[in-house]
Amino acid sequence: MIVHAKRIILHSESGYSKKHDSLLKQLVNEKISLFCTIGKDCEFWHDIMDDFYIGYGEERDFLMITTWHTNETLNDVIEFAKDFDLDDIDNKEVQIIEV
């Protein structure tokens, strides 16, 4: 997958599976700044991403904020991601990843 934004929304229709771990690791390696989840297992996606970001006590040279959005619409989450204040990121572009 090509990651072109620092603000990512993961829209889960199928739910979390270990087969998606490589995607989450890629997003950490891309040093995204905001990771929002919506849809099936959204809170679990959030928790797994936190685990990958924190790793095994690894220090990161970037900050990633993770959020989950139960019972919200995709449009609501897009607006949330665009409006979220990221001090070091002026670009408001949001990338949606469907799984």
Secondary structure in CASP SS format (residue, H / E / C, confidence):
PFRMAT SS
TARGET T0000
AUTHOR 0000-0000-0000
METHOD secondary structure of the structure
MODEL  1
M C 1.00
I C 1.00
V C 1.00
H C 1.00
A C 1.00
K C 1.00
R E 1.00
I E 1.00
I E 1.00
L E 1.00
H E 1.00
S E 1.00
E C 1.00
S C 1.00
G C 1.00
Y C 1.00
S C 1.00
K H 1.00
K H 1.00
H H 1.00
D H 1.00
S H 1.00
L H 1.00
L H 1.00
K H 1.00
Q H 1.00
L H 1.00
V H 1.00
N H 1.00
E C 1.00
K C 1.00
I C 1.00
S C 1.00
L E 1.00
F E 1.00
C E 1.00
T E 1.00
I E 1.00
G E 1.00
K C 1.00
D C 1.00
C H 1.00
E H 1.00
F H 1.00
W H 1.00
H H 1.00
D H 1.00
I H 1.00
M H 1.00
D H 1.00
D H 1.00
F H 1.00
Y H 1.00
I H 1.00
G C 1.00
Y C 1.00
G C 1.00
E C 1.00
E C 1.00
R C 1.00
D C 1.00
F C 1.00
L C 1.00
M C 1.00
I E 1.00
T E 1.00
T E 1.00
W E 1.00
H E 1.00
T C 1.00
N C 1.00
E C 1.00
T C 1.00
L H 1.00
N H 1.00
D H 1.00
V H 1.00
I H 1.00
E H 1.00
F H 1.00
A H 1.00
K H 1.00
D H 1.00
F C 1.00
D C 1.00
L C 1.00
D C 1.00
D C 1.00
I C 1.00
D C 1.00
N C 1.00
K C 1.00
E C 1.00
V E 1.00
Q E 1.00
I E 1.00
I E 1.00
E E 1.00
V C 1.00
END
